[in-house]
Amino acid sequence: MEKEMTYEKAMKRLEQIVEKIESGEMDIDSLAKNLKEAKTLVEYCKEKLTTVEAEVKKCLDL
């Protein structure tokens, strides 16, 4: 994954992977590689959302 990954970039990449899977464009080797990448991206996005949620909650509690 990129060093300067943003939530938006991660989501865009996930959308690209899903589109390729749904269209049947991937061979089995690419599928395995892309599913591994997608898992990493989903974990990144979850972590990012959790962090932002905590920051917003902290701001609202002030």
C-alpha positions in Angstrom: 0.0 0.0 0.0 1.2 3.6 -0.7 2.9 5.6 2.0 0.6 8.5 1.4 -2.6 6.6 1.2 -5.8 8.5 2.0 -9.2 7.2 2.7 -10.5 8.4 -0.6 -7.6 6.7 -2.5 -8.2 3.5 -0.6 -12.0 3.5 -1.4 -11.3 4.3 -5.1 -8.9 1.4 -5.3 -11.4 -0.9 -3.6 -14.0 0.2 -6.2 -11.6 -0.6 -9.0 -10.9 -4.1 -7.6 -14.6 -4.8 -7.2 -15.4 -3.7 -10.7 -12.7 -6.0 -12.1 -14.0 -8.9 -10.1 -17.6 -8.3 -11.1 -16.7 -8.0 -14.8 -14.8 -11.3 -14.8 -11.6 -9.5 -16.1 -9.3 -11.2 -13.5 -7.6 -14.6 -13.8 -7.3 -16.7 -10.7 -3.8 -15.5 -9.9 -4.8 -11.9 -10.1 -7.9 -12.6 -8.1 -5.9 -13.9 -5.1 -3.5 -10.9 -5.2 -6.3 -8.4 -5.5 -8.4 -10.0 -2.7 -5.3 -9.7 -0.4 -4.9 -6.0 -1.4 -8.6 -5.4 -0.9 -8.4 -6.9 2.6 -5.6 -4.6 3.5 -7.5 -1.6 2.1 -10.6 -2.5 4.1 -8.6 -2.8 7.3 -7.0 0.6 6.6 -10.4 2.3 6.0 -11.9 0.8 9.1 -8.9 2.1 11.2 -9.2 5.5 9.6 -12.9 5.7 10.3 -12.4 4.6 13.9 -9.8 7.3 14.4 -11.9 10.0 12.9 -14.9 8.9 15.0 -12.8 9.1 18.2 -11.6 12.6 17.2 -15.1 13.9 16.4 -16.4 12.4 19.7 -13.6 14.1 21.6 -14.4 17.5 19.9 -18.1 17.1 20.7 -17.3 16.3 24.4 -15.4 19.5 24.9 
